[in-house]
Amino acid sequence: MIFNADDFGVTRGVNDGIIRAHRDGVLSSATLMATGAAFDDAVAQAKLNSSLGIGCHLVLVGEKSLSDAAAIPTLVDSRGNLPSSLPWFVAKVTAGHIRSEDIVTELRAQIQRICAAGIEPTHVDTHKHTHSHPRVMELVCRVANEFGINRIRKPIESWSDSWRSTRSGGKRTATQLVAASAVRVIGPRFQAIAKNYGMHSPGYFKGLAATGQIDAATLLFFIDSLETGTTEVMLHPGIYDLELAQTGTRLRIHRETEMNALIDPRVRAALLERGVRIMSYRELH
C-alpha cells in the first residue's frame, strides 16, 4: 500500500501534519504543490525525512500560476489566477478555449521548481484530479516524460470502495460519489494514454469518494478489502489552524481526522496482521 498525502506545501500546519503522519504513522508518500505558500518549508521538511517519497501535485485550478500571465493567457486571467473551479476548467478545456501549450508551460514551471529545490519527484498527480480529462492527461504525461518521471496516479476507484467508504450521507457525500463515478468512465482512455507514454500506476486506488472523511475505521476497511497487487490510498492529513482556515479550502478539521487515522496503532497492526508492505511510488515498478 502507498499512503499518499496531497497538498504538501499549502500551509505549515498541513506540512507538520504530513510529517507527523509519516514519522508516527503509516504515511509513505506526499505530493508537493509548487504553488503552495509553504513550499519552502515543505522542501526543508522533505529533506529531513528522506524516507518519505515526494511527488508533484500539479495545480491547474484554484491557485495562482507560477508562469507569467502573459505567457499563458488562455489558462489564467490578467492577474495570473488559474480557473477558480474544476467544472469551469473542464468546460474551458473541453471547448478548446485553453491552449495546450499554455497548460504545458505551467506544468513545466511547476515541476521545474520542485526539481530545482533539490527534490527528485517519485511521480505526478494533479490537484482536483484534472488529469482525469484525457486532453490534460496527455499533456501531464508529455511533460512528466520530459523530466524522466514515469509514474502517475490513476484516480479510478471501484464502485464498492466508493460506496462502502462513504457512510455519513448528505449532499457532499452524494457529490463525491458522482465525481468518483464520472472518473470511472474515463478508465479505458486513461490506461491507453498512460501506456502510450510508458507511465506506471498502482493497480488500485482508494479514497476518492471518501475525501475528507477517512478515519481509522475507513483505513481498516481499505486494508480488509485489499486485492493482490499495489494500492494507493489518497489522503489529506494536516493540522487545522488559522493559516489553513484563511486559504478557503473545504478540507479543514477533516485534515486532522485523516492525520489521526494514519497514526492510529490499529491501522499499523492490521497491516502487520495481513502481511501488507508499506511503500512509496519510488518503489513502484
ZADO-1210 file (C-alpha; in nm, 4 decimals, padded with zeros to 6 digits):
<atoms>
<atom x="00.0000" y="00.0000" z="00.0000" code="MET" pos="1"/>
<atom x="00.1039" y="00.3538" z="-00.0786" code="ILE" pos="2"/>
<atom x="-00.0464" y="00.6045" z="00.1659" code="PHE" pos="3"/>
<atom x="-00.0132" y="00.9393" z="-00.0148" code="ASN" pos="4"/>
<atom x="-00.0811" y="01.2841" z="00.1305" code="ALA" pos="5"/>
<atom x="-00.1891" y="01.5523" z="-00.1151" code="ASP" pos="6"/>
<atom x="-00.1312" y="01.9282" z="-00.0713" code="ASP" pos="7"/>
<atom x="00.2194" y="01.9185" z="00.0793" code="PHE" pos="8"/>
<atom x="00.3261" y="02.2843" z="00.0843" code="GLY" pos="9"/>
<atom x="-00.0138" y="02.4509" z="00.1093" code="VAL" pos="10"/>
<atom x="00.0422" y="02.5678" z="00.4731" code="THR" pos="11"/>
<atom x="00.2917" y="02.4981" z="00.7511" code="ARG" pos="12"/>
<atom x="00.0211" y="02.3264" z="00.9524" code="GLY" pos="13"/>
<atom x="-00.0542" y="02.0871" z="00.6686" code="VAL" pos="14"/>
<atom x="00.3187" y="02.0223" z="00.6312" code="ASN" pos="15"/>
<atom x="00.3524" y="01.9484" z="01.0031" code="ASP" pos="16"/>
<atom x="00.0562" y="01.7110" z="00.9912" code="GLY" pos="17"/>
<atom x="00.2006" y="01.5251" z="00.6936" code="ILE" pos="18"/>
<atom x="00.5387" y="01.4832" z="00.8617" code="ILE" pos="19"/>
<atom x="00.3749" y="01.3645" z="01.1826" code="ARG" pos="20"/>
<atom x="00.1669" y="01.1106" z="00.9883" code="ALA" pos="21"/>
<atom x="00.4895" y="00.9833" z="00.8319" code="HIS" pos="22"/>
<atom x="00.7079" y="00.9738" z="01.1430" code="ARG" pos="23"/>
<atom x="00.4436" y="00.8409" z="01.3817" code="ASP" pos="24"/>
<atom x="00.2178" y="00.6569" z="01.1403" code="GLY" pos="25"/>
<atom x="00.1947" y="00.4780" z="00.8086" code="VAL" pos="26"/>
<atom x="00.2106" y="00.7695" z="00.5613" code="LEU" pos="27"/>
<atom x="00.4699" y="00.6778" z="00.2980" code="SER" pos="28"/>
<atom x="00.4310" y="00.9407" z="00.0247" code="SER" pos="29"/>
<atom x="00.3301" y="01.3026" z="-00.0303" code="ALA" pos="30"/>
<atom x="00.2766" y="01.5208" z="-00.3340" code="THR" pos="31"/>
<atom x="00.4249" y="01.8682" z="-00.3249" code="LEU" pos="32"/>
<atom x="00.2453" y="02.1809" z="-00.4516" code="MET" pos="33"/>
<atom x="00.4906" y="02.4087" z="-00.6307" code="ALA" pos="34"/>
<atom x="00.2291" y="02.6849" z="-00.5975" code="THR" pos="35"/>
<atom x="00.1886" y="02.6391" z="-00.2209" code="GLY" pos="36"/>
<atom x="00.2523" y="02.9272" z="00.0197" code="ALA" pos="37"/>
<atom x="00.4544" y="02.6922" z="00.2440" code="ALA" pos="38"/>
<atom x="00.6534" y="02.5359" z="-00.0413" code="PHE" pos="39"/>
<atom x="00.9957" y="02.6204" z="00.1044" code="ASP" pos="40"/>
<atom x="00.9010" y="02.4782" z="00.4438" code="ASP" pos="41"/>
<atom x="00.7772" y="02.1583" z="00.2784" code="ALA" pos="42"/>
<atom x="01.1044" y="02.1196" z="00.0865" code="VAL" pos="43"/>
<atom x="01.3068" y="02.1653" z="00.4061" code="ALA" pos="44"/>
<atom x="01.0949" y="01.9086" z="00.5896" code="GLN" pos="45"/>
<atom x="01.1148" y="01.6637" z="00.2996" code="ALA" pos="46"/>
<atom x="01.4937" y="01.6790" z="00.3078" code="LYS" pos="47"/>
<atom x="01.4904" y="01.5989" z="00.6803" code="LEU" pos="48"/>
<atom x="01.2631" y="01.2985" z="00.6159" code="ASN" pos="49"/>
<atom x="01.4205" y="01.1218" z="00.3193" code="SER" pos="50"/>
<atom x="01.2136" y="00.8053" z="00.3723" code="SER" pos="51"/>
<atom x="00.9039" y="00.9983" z="00.2645" code="LEU" pos="52"/>
<atom x="00.8536" y="00.9717" z="-00.1114" code="GLY" pos="53"/>
<atom x="00.7822" y="01.3108" z="-00.2716" code="ILE" pos="54"/>
<atom x="00.5857" y="01.3543" z="-00.5928" code="GLY" pos="55"/>
<atom x="00.4463" y="01.6562" z="-00.7804" code="CYS" pos="56"/>
<atom x="00.0929" y="01.7747" z="-00.7035" code="HIS" pos="57"/>
<atom x="00.0312" y="01.9694" z="-01.0252" code="LEU" pos="58"/>
<atom x="-00.2127" y="02.2580" z="-00.9948" code="VAL" pos="59"/>
<atom x="-00.4310" y="02.3897" z="-01.2785" code="LEU" pos="60"/>
<atom x="-00.7274" y="02.5195" z="-01.0762" code="VAL" pos="61"/>
<atom x="-00.7910" y="02.7350" z="-00.7729" code="GLY" pos="62"/>
<atom x="-00.4448" y="02.8919" z="-00.7292" code="GLU" pos="63"/>
<atom x="-00.2150" y="03.1476" z="-00.8884" code="LYS" pos="64"/>
<atom x="00.0091" y="03.0265" z="-01.1672" code="SER" pos="65"/>
<atom x="00.3870" y="03.0150" z="-01.1433" code="LEU" pos="66"/>
<atom x="00.4215" y="03.1285" z="-01.5039" code="SER" pos="67"/>
<atom x="00.3756" y="03.4926" z="-01.6001" code="ASP" pos="68"/>
<atom x="00.0160" y="03.5613" z="-01.7012" code="ALA" pos="69"/>
<atom x="00.1280" y="03.6982" z="-02.0378" code="ALA" pos="70"/>
<atom x="00.2908" y="03.3655" z="-02.1222" code="ALA" pos="71"/>
<atom x="-00.0256" y="03.1588" z="-02.0612" code="ILE" pos="72"/>
<atom x="-00.3139" y="03.3952" z="-02.1455" code="PRO" pos="73"/>
<atom x="-00.5784" y="03.1292" z="-02.2171" code="THR" pos="74"/>
<atom x="-00.5151" y="02.9487" z="-01.8854" code="LEU" pos="75"/>
<atom x="-00.5200" y="03.2428" z="-01.6427" code="VAL" pos="76"/>
<atom x="-00.6785" y="03.5834" z="-01.6024" code="ASP" pos="77"/>
<atom x="-00.4779" y="03.9059" z="-01.6174" code="SER" pos="78"/>
<atom x="-00.3733" y="03.8652" z="-01.2525" code="ARG" pos="79"/>
<atom x="-00.2425" y="03.5127" z="-01.3012" code="GLY" pos="80"/>
<atom x="-00.5352" y="03.3351" z="-01.1402" code="ASN" pos="81"/>
<atom x="-00.5996" y="02.9829" z="-01.2668" code="LEU" pos="82"/>
<atom x="-00.9656" y="02.8787" z="-01.3248" code="PRO" pos="83"/>
<atom x="-01.1474" y="02.9002" z="-00.9930" code="SER" pos="84"/>
<atom x="-01.3259" y="02.5657" z="-01.0063" code="SER" pos="85"/>
<atom x="-01.2890" y="02.2214" z="-01.1584" code="LEU" pos="86"/>
<atom x="-01.6166" y="02.2391" z="-01.3590" code="PRO" pos="87"/>
<atom x="-01.5114" y="02.5735" z="-01.5095" code="TRP" pos="88"/>
<atom x="-01.1684" y="02.4369" z="-01.6016" code="PHE" pos="89"/>
<atom x="-01.3152" y="02.1207" z="-01.7560" code="VAL" pos="90"/>
<atom x="-01.5657" y="02.3241" z="-01.9574" code="ALA" pos="91"/>
<atom x="-01.2916" y="02.5502" z="-02.0957" code="LYS" pos="92"/>
<atom x="-01.0601" y="02.2603" z="-02.1797" code="VAL" pos="93"/>
<atom x="-01.3371" y="02.0603" z="-02.3466" code="THR" pos="94"/>
<atom x="-01.4466" y="02.3599" z="-02.5530" code="ALA" pos="95"/>
<atom x="-01.0879" y="02.4193" z="-02.6668" code="GLY" pos="96"/>
<atom x="-01.0650" y="02.7608" z="-02.5011" code="HIS" pos="97"/>
<atom x="-00.7355" y="02.6772" z="-02.3281" code="ILE" pos="98"/>
<atom x="-00.4299" y="02.6249" z="-02.5481" code="ARG" pos="99"/>
<atom x="-00.2346" y="02.3057" z="-02.4875" code="SER" pos="100"/>
<atom x="00.0919" y="02.4994" z="-02.4862" code="GLU" pos="101"/>
<atom x="-00.0318" y="02.7215" z="-02.2038" code="ASP" pos="102"/>
<atom x="-00.1023" y="02.4146" z="-01.9897" code="ILE" pos="103"/>
<atom x="00.2345" y="02.2634" z="-02.0829" code="VAL" pos="104"/>
<atom x="00.4162" y="02.5855" z="-01.9912" code="THR" pos="105"/>
<atom x="00.2596" y="02.5935" z="-01.6454" code="GLU" pos="106"/>
<atom x="00.3154" y="02.2226" z="-01.5810" code="LEU" pos="107"/>
<atom x="00.6818" y="02.2591" z="-01.6775" code="ARG" pos="108"/>
<atom x="00.7238" y="02.5559" z="-01.4452" code="ALA" pos="109"/>
<atom x="00.5800" y="02.3644" z="-01.1504" code="GLN" pos="110"/>
<atom x="00.7877" y="02.0502" z="-01.1978" code="ILE" pos="111"/>
<atom x="01.0969" y="02.2604" z="-01.2641" code="GLN" pos="112"/>
<atom x="01.0527" y="02.4465" z="-00.9351" code="ARG" pos="113"/>
<atom x="01.0311" y="02.1198" z="-00.7441" code="ILE" pos="114"/>
<atom x="01.3369" y="01.9739" z="-00.9167" code="CYS" pos="115"/>
<atom x="01.5348" y="02.2987" z="-00.8742" code="ALA" pos="116"/>
<atom x="01.4690" y="02.2770" z="-00.4987" code="ALA" pos="117"/>
<atom x="01.6619" y="01.9501" z="-00.4881" code="GLY" pos="118"/>
<atom x="01.3643" y="01.7129" z="-00.4856" code="ILE" pos="119"/>
<atom x="01.3698" y="01.4094" z="-00.7167" code="GLU" pos="120"/>
<atom x="00.9981" y="01.3503" z="-00.7854" code="PRO" pos="121"/>
<atom x="00.8719" y="00.9949" z="-00.7464" code="THR" pos="122"/>
<atom x="00.5539" y="01.0550" z="-00.9504" code="HIS" pos="123"/>
<atom x="00.2911" y="01.3066" z="-01.0549" code="VAL" pos="124"/>
<atom x="-00.0718" y="01.3623" z="-00.9686" code="ASP" pos="125"/>
<atom x="-00.2976" y="01.6659" z="-01.0007" code="THR" pos="126"/>
<atom x="-00.4958" y="01.8931" z="-00.7730" code="HIS" pos="127"/>
<atom x="-00.8683" y="01.8116" z="-00.8129" code="LYS" pos="128"/>
<atom x="-00.7678" y="01.5217" z="-01.0447" code="HIS" pos="129"/>
<atom x="-00.7598" y="01.7452" z="-01.3504" code="THR" pos="130"/>
<atom x="-00.5608" y="01.4795" z="-01.5357" code="HIS" pos="131"/>
<atom x="-00.8760" y="01.2680" z="-01.5434" code="SER" pos="132"/>
<atom x="-00.9579" y="01.4731" z="-01.8529" code="HIS" pos="133"/>
<atom x="-00.7945" y="01.2895" z="-02.1480" code="PRO" pos="134"/>
<atom x="-00.6513" y="01.6057" z="-02.3004" code="ARG" pos="135"/>
<atom x="-00.4912" y="01.7088" z="-01.9718" code="VAL" pos="136"/>
<atom x="-00.3696" y="01.3525" z="-01.9141" code="MET" pos="137"/>
<atom x="-00.1850" y="01.3661" z="-02.2482" code="GLU" pos="138"/>
<atom x="-00.0141" y="01.6917" z="-02.1526" code="LEU" pos="139"/>
<atom x="00.0754" y="01.5808" z="-01.7991" code="VAL" pos="140"/>
<atom x="00.2324" y="01.2605" z="-01.9344" code="CYS" pos="141"/>
<atom x="00.4183" y="01.4543" z="-02.2040" code="ARG" pos="142"/>
<atom x="00.5747" y="01.6938" z="-01.9516" code="VAL" pos="143"/>
<atom x="00.6433" y="01.4193" z="-01.6961" code="ALA" pos="144"/>
<atom x="00.8372" y="01.2293" z="-01.9618" code="ASN" pos="145"/>
<atom x="01.0497" y="01.5392" z="-02.0278" code="GLU" pos="146"/>
<atom x="01.1628" y="01.5250" z="-01.6647" code="PHE" pos="147"/>
<atom x="01.2165" y="01.1490" z="-01.6626" code="GLY" pos="148"/>
<atom x="00.9092" y="01.0815" z="-01.4470" code="ILE" pos="149"/>
<atom x="00.7236" y="00.7617" z="-01.5408" code="ASN" pos="150"/>
<atom x="00.4762" y="00.7132" z="-01.2562" code="ARG" pos="151"/>
<atom x="00.1336" y="00.8732" z="-01.2251" code="ILE" pos="152"/>
<atom x="-00.1727" y="00.8426" z="-01.0054" code="ARG" pos="153"/>
<atom x="-00.4649" y="00.6541" z="-01.1550" code="LYS" pos="154"/>
<atom x="-00.7590" y="00.8153" z="-00.9687" code="PRO" pos="155"/>
<atom x="-01.0099" y="00.5442" z="-01.0569" code="ILE" pos="156"/>
<atom x="-01.1856" y="00.3916" z="-00.7572" code="GLU" pos="157"/>
<atom x="-01.4086" y="00.0851" z="-00.7655" code="SER" pos="158"/>
<atom x="-01.7788" y="00.1389" z="-00.7071" code="TRP" pos="159"/>
<atom x="-01.7806" y="-00.0846" z="-00.3979" code="SER" pos="160"/>
<atom x="-01.4971" y="00.1113" z="-00.2351" code="ASP" pos="161"/>
<atom x="-01.6645" y="00.4433" z="-00.3182" code="SER" pos="162"/>
<atom x="-01.9987" y="00.3334" z="-00.1782" code="TRP" pos="163"/>
<atom x="-01.8810" y="00.1476" z="00.1321" code="ARG" pos="164"/>
<atom x="-01.6264" y="00.4111" z="00.2365" code="SER" pos="165"/>
<atom x="-01.8795" y="00.6981" z="00.2465" code="THR" pos="166"/>
<atom x="-02.1007" y="00.6483" z="00.5462" code="ARG" pos="167"/>
<atom x="-02.2010" y="00.9974" z="00.6558" code="SER" pos="168"/>
<atom x="-02.4543" y="01.0618" z="00.3804" code="GLY" pos="169"/>
<atom x="-02.5751" y="01.4071" z="00.2814" code="GLY" pos="170"/>
<atom x="-02.5192" y="01.6329" z="-00.0154" code="LYS" pos="171"/>
<atom x="-02.1394" y="01.6318" z="-00.0036" code="ARG" pos="172"/>
<atom x="-02.1195" y="01.2529" z="00.0019" code="THR" pos="173"/>
<atom x="-02.3593" y="01.2298" z="-00.2934" code="ALA" pos="174"/>
<atom x="-02.1479" y="01.4811" z="-00.4860" code="THR" pos="175"/>
<atom x="-01.8302" y="01.2843" z="-00.4185" code="GLN" pos="176"/>
<atom x="-01.9938" y="00.9589" z="-00.5265" code="LEU" pos="177"/>
<atom x="-02.0991" y="01.1224" z="-00.8525" code="VAL" pos="178"/>
<atom x="-01.7462" y="01.2557" z="-00.9043" code="ALA" pos="179"/>
<atom x="-01.5958" y="00.9112" z="-00.8442" code="ALA" pos="180"/>
<atom x="-01.8414" y="00.7582" z="-01.0902" code="SER" pos="181"/>
<atom x="-01.7544" y="01.0194" z="-01.3549" code="ALA" pos="182"/>
<atom x="-01.3840" y="00.9397" z="-01.3268" code="VAL" pos="183"/>
<atom x="-01.4502" y="00.5671" z="-01.3714" code="ARG" pos="184"/>
<atom x="-01.5936" y="00.6373" z="-01.7162" code="VAL" pos="185"/>
<atom x="-01.2548" y="00.7541" z="-01.8465" code="ILE" pos="186"/>
<atom x="-01.0729" y="00.4420" z="-01.7262" code="GLY" pos="187"/>
<atom x="-01.0009" y="00.2818" z="-02.0665" code="PRO" pos="188"/>
<atom x="-00.8849" y="00.6114" z="-02.2206" code="ARG" pos="189"/>
<atom x="-00.6656" y="00.6854" z="-01.9186" code="PHE" pos="190"/>
<atom x="-00.4996" y="00.3439" z="-01.9449" code="GLN" pos="191"/>
<atom x="-00.4364" y="00.3868" z="-02.3179" code="ALA" pos="192"/>
<atom x="-00.2688" y="00.7261" z="-02.2729" code="ILE" pos="193"/>
<atom x="-00.0578" y="00.6006" z="-01.9832" code="ALA" pos="194"/>
<atom x="00.0593" y="00.3037" z="-02.1881" code="LYS" pos="195"/>
<atom x="00.1465" y="00.5257" z="-02.4830" code="ASN" pos="196"/>
<atom x="00.3767" y="00.7360" z="-02.2635" code="TYR" pos="197"/>
<atom x="00.5188" y="00.4462" z="-02.0617" code="GLY" pos="198"/>
<atom x="00.3584" y="00.5697" z="-01.7392" code="MET" pos="199"/>
<atom x="00.3018" y="00.3289" z="-01.4491" code="HIS" pos="200"/>
<atom x="00.0395" y="00.3405" z="-01.1732" code="SER" pos="201"/>
<atom x="-00.0633" y="00.1288" z="-00.8766" code="PRO" pos="202"/>
<atom x="-00.3215" y="-00.1306" z="-00.9727" code="GLY" pos="203"/>
<atom x="-00.5845" y="00.0034" z="-00.7325" code="TYR" pos="204"/>
<atom x="-00.6851" y="00.3400" z="-00.5887" code="PHE" pos="205"/>
<atom x="-00.8897" y="00.4263" z="-00.2794" code="LYS" pos="206"/>
<atom x="-01.0034" y="00.7418" z="-00.1036" code="GLY" pos="207"/>
<atom x="-01.1699" y="00.9444" z="-00.3785" code="LEU" pos="208"/>
<atom x="-01.5331" y="00.9337" z="-00.2695" code="ALA" pos="209"/>
<atom x="-01.4333" y="00.9472" z="00.0985" code="ALA" pos="210"/>
<atom x="-01.2115" y="01.2560" z="00.0620" code="THR" pos="211"/>
<atom x="-01.2101" y="01.4390" z="00.3949" code="GLY" pos="212"/>
<atom x="-01.3907" y="01.1548" z="00.5723" code="GLN" pos="213"/>
<atom x="-01.1138" y="00.8967" z="00.6067" code="ILE" pos="214"/>
<atom x="-01.0926" y="00.7938" z="00.9705" code="ASP" pos="215"/>
<atom x="-00.9280" y="00.4860" z="01.1204" code="ALA" pos="216"/>
<atom x="-01.2349" y="00.2721" z="01.0518" code="ALA" pos="217"/>
<atom x="-01.2185" y="00.3645" z="00.6827" code="THR" pos="218"/>
<atom x="-00.8493" y="00.2748" z="00.6620" code="LEU" pos="219"/>
<atom x="-00.9218" y="-00.0571" z="00.8324" code="LEU" pos="220"/>
<atom x="-01.1932" y="-00.1216" z="00.5715" code="PHE" pos="221"/>
<atom x="-00.9498" y="-00.0414" z="00.2918" code="PHE" pos="222"/>
<atom x="-00.6936" y="-00.2820" z="00.4376" code="ILE" pos="223"/>
<atom x="-00.9524" y="-00.5540" z="00.4853" code="ASP" pos="224"/>
<atom x="-01.0747" y="-00.5209" z="00.1255" code="SER" pos="225"/>
<atom x="-00.7319" y="-00.5240" z="-00.0418" code="LEU" pos="226"/>
<atom x="-00.6766" y="-00.7120" z="-00.3644" code="GLU" pos="227"/>
<atom x="-00.3449" y="-00.8659" z="-00.4651" code="THR" pos="228"/>
<atom x="-00.1153" y="-00.6013" z="-00.6066" code="GLY" pos="229"/>
<atom x="-00.0370" y="-00.2389" z="-00.5216" code="THR" pos="230"/>
<atom x="-00.2970" y="00.0043" z="-00.3874" code="THR" pos="231"/>
<atom x="-00.2701" y="00.3795" z="-00.3375" code="GLU" pos="232"/>
<atom x="-00.4792" y="00.5454" z="-00.0677" code="VAL" pos="233"/>
<atom x="-00.5201" y="00.9203" z="-00.1174" code="MET" pos="234"/>
<atom x="-00.5350" y="01.1294" z="00.1998" code="LEU" pos="235"/>
<atom x="-00.5257" y="01.4939" z="00.3083" code="HIS" pos="236"/>
<atom x="-00.3704" y="01.4987" z="00.6574" code="PRO" pos="237"/>
<atom x="-00.2756" y="01.8210" z="00.8289" code="GLY" pos="238"/>
<atom x="-00.3183" y="02.0442" z="01.1322" code="ILE" pos="239"/>
<atom x="-00.6115" y="02.2833" z="01.1270" code="TYR" pos="240"/>
<atom x="-00.5035" y="02.6356" z="01.2179" code="ASP" pos="241"/>
<atom x="-00.5803" y="02.9954" z="01.1233" code="LEU" pos="242"/>
<atom x="-00.3489" y="02.9831" z="00.8221" code="GLU" pos="243"/>
<atom x="-00.5388" y="02.6863" z="00.6806" code="LEU" pos="244"/>
<atom x="-00.8771" y="02.8482" z="00.7505" code="ALA" pos="245"/>
<atom x="-00.7685" y="03.1555" z="00.5535" code="GLN" pos="246"/>
<atom x="-00.6923" y="02.9509" z="00.2407" code="THR" pos="247"/>
<atom x="-01.0622" y="02.8887" z="00.1822" code="GLY" pos="248"/>
<atom x="-01.0133" y="02.5140" z="00.1419" code="THR" pos="249"/>
<atom x="-01.3146" y="02.2968" z="00.2180" code="ARG" pos="250"/>
<atom x="-01.0884" y="02.0463" z="00.3977" code="LEU" pos="251"/>
<atom x="-01.0184" y="02.1935" z="00.7407" code="ARG" pos="252"/>
<atom x="-01.0734" y="01.9919" z="01.0582" code="ILE" pos="253"/>
<atom x="-01.1131" y="01.6941" z="00.8235" code="HIS" pos="254"/>
<atom x="-00.7352" y="01.7016" z="00.7797" code="ARG" pos="255"/>
<atom x="-00.6809" y="01.6282" z="01.1479" code="GLU" pos="256"/>
<atom x="-00.9249" y="01.3357" z="01.1230" code="THR" pos="257"/>
<atom x="-00.7154" y="01.1864" z="00.8444" code="GLU" pos="258"/>
<atom x="-00.3860" y="01.2584" z="01.0230" code="MET" pos="259"/>
<atom x="-00.5136" y="01.0835" z="01.3349" code="ASN" pos="260"/>
<atom x="-00.6270" y="00.7861" z="01.1260" code="ALA" pos="261"/>
<atom x="-00.2763" y="00.7447" z="00.9855" code="LEU" pos="262"/>
<atom x="-00.1172" y="00.7347" z="01.3317" code="ILE" pos="263"/>
<atom x="-00.3822" y="00.5080" z="01.4864" code="ASP" pos="264"/>
<atom x="-00.1980" y="00.1966" z="01.6138" code="PRO" pos="265"/>
<atom x="-00.4840" y="-00.0269" z="01.4974" code="ARG" pos="266"/>
<atom x="-00.4005" y="00.0613" z="01.1362" code="VAL" pos="267"/>
<atom x="-00.0370" y="-00.0475" z="01.1625" code="ARG" pos="268"/>
<atom x="-00.1439" y="-00.3618" z="01.3493" code="ALA" pos="269"/>
<atom x="-00.3898" y="-00.4516" z="01.0724" code="ALA" pos="270"/>
<atom x="-00.1190" y="-00.4061" z="00.8089" code="LEU" pos="271"/>
<atom x="00.1165" y="-00.6337" z="01.0013" code="LEU" pos="272"/>
<atom x="-00.1557" y="-00.8936" z="01.0542" code="GLU" pos="273"/>
<atom x="-00.2387" y="-00.9006" z="00.6824" code="ARG" pos="274"/>
<atom x="00.1271" y="-00.9009" z="00.5779" code="GLY" pos="275"/>
<atom x="00.0852" y="-00.5769" z="00.3813" code="VAL" pos="276"/>
<atom x="00.4026" y="-00.3884" z="00.2867" code="ARG" pos="277"/>
<atom x="00.4021" y="-00.0102" z="00.3029" code="ILE" pos="278"/>
<atom x="00.5848" y="00.1535" z="00.0120" code="MET" pos="279"/>
<atom x="00.6089" y="00.4767" z="-00.1843" code="SER" pos="280"/>
<atom x="00.5915" y="00.5453" z="-00.5572" code="TYR" pos="281"/>
<atom x="00.9711" y="00.5297" z="-00.5528" code="ARG" pos="282"/>
<atom x="00.9432" y="00.1505" z="-00.5247" code="GLU" pos="283"/>
<atom x="00.6699" y="00.1078" z="-00.7879" code="LEU" pos="284"/>
<atom x="00.7842" y="-00.0892" z="-01.0923" code="HIS" pos="285"/>
</atoms>
